[in-house]
């Protein structure tokens, strides 16, 4: 994964970038969140030490993408916490 560095987002994170460099991550300045992008550069995860939020991408007939988030059940796996120093 390519580290894109630090990004500033609003408190709710609603202004996080939906697209980035393929197979990359952004981290927030306080280290609380990590945004993960797939091979097409689309946002697929918003990670924190408390939860994993995934994104389902729906595409309209006109080609517009809509990112629907959902929280995964259960605790954040240790390998994710270890990877990002939580």
N, C-alpha and C positions, 0 to 999 in steps of 0.2 A: 504494500500500500504506500502510495506517495503521500508524504506529509505536506499539506498545503499551508501549514502554519496556523496562526491565530486569527480568529475572526470575531468581530464585535456584533452581537445581536441584541435585540431588545429583550426585556425581562421575560416575556412569554416565549421568545424564540421564533415568533411567527415570521420574522423577516430573514430567517436562515436561507441560504441559497438552495434552490431546488436542483441546480445543475452545477457541475464542477468538472475538474479533470477526471477522466475515467480512473477507477480503482484508486481512490484517494480519500483523505480525511481532512477535516478542519477541526480545530479545538477552540473552545471559547477561552477568553483571557484568564478566567478564574479556574480553568481546568475542570469545570463542572460537567460540561457536555462535549461529546465528540459526534460529528456528523460524518457518516460513511456513505460513499458514492460507489455505484456499481461500475461494470465494464463499459457502460454507455454514458457514464458521468451523471446518472440520475440519483437523487437522494433515496437511500433505502433504509437507513437507520439513524436515529437520534439516540445516543447512548448516554447514560449517566450512571453513577454508582447505585442509584435507587431503582432504575427501571430501564427496560429496552423498549423503545418505540420504533415500530416498523412502518413502512409506507407501501400502500398498494397504489399503483399508478393506473388510472383509468384514462382512456383516450376517447374523446368525442368523435363523431363521424367527420367533423371538420378538422380533426388532428390536434385539437387542444388537449393538453395533459392536465389531469386533476390528481393531486396527491392526497390520498386519504390515510390519515395516521390511525394506528391502533397500538395499544400497549400489550406486550406479551405477558402472559401469566407467569407467576413464579419469580424467584430471586434472580438477580443478574448472575450469570455463570462466573465462577472464579477466573477462568481463563480470560474473560473480557476485563474484569477488574485488574488482573495482573498486567495485561497488555497496556493499559492506560494509567497504571500507577495508582489505582484506587484501593 
